[in-house]
Amino acid sequence: MKKVFGMTPLIAVLGLGVLLGGCGSLPASQTNTVEESPVKTLTGKVVVAGNVIELNNNGIMTQITSRTIDLTKYIGQTVSVTGQFSGTTLYVDELK
């Protein structure tokens, strides 16, 4: 093989590819996204299902828990709870 600038053509092409690889690249596209608030408010009846407390909102069951509120006091009552989800569990910060 004939050497170009003291290199084989394959190495020369690879070197040029590395040097010019970033030229002409397009910037990352930006998408229009709407961020949802992590805080949610749900209304429903507080029920016990097994060993977990859930909120029954027209047949839609949502597991709820709280570090600050004793939810067992509200079993059987219809309440509005506000908190943040972690997975499928709503961590309640406020109850009305």
Phi, psi and omega in degrees: 000142178279135181269138177247122183054036177077013180230156173287154182303324180297315180293322179297317179294317179297320179296318177296322178299320179292316182294321185259005185302325182273348182290135175079005179284147181272147176293155178300136181286144178258134178254149176277111180239148176248120180275131176278147175291136179288347181271129181234148174239127178234149177237137178176185181267132179280124181226161176253130178234102185071241179248019178238155177260132181231160175250122180263107181250090181054044177090350176268116184265129178233124178290133179233151175208167179207144175267346186240343184239134176278095184292340181296336179292343186250009180300130181090351181261151173268125185222166169250127180243144178234134179183197182236143178278142166231106188069235181257004181258132176268120177270108189280129176252336183216142181223133179232000000 
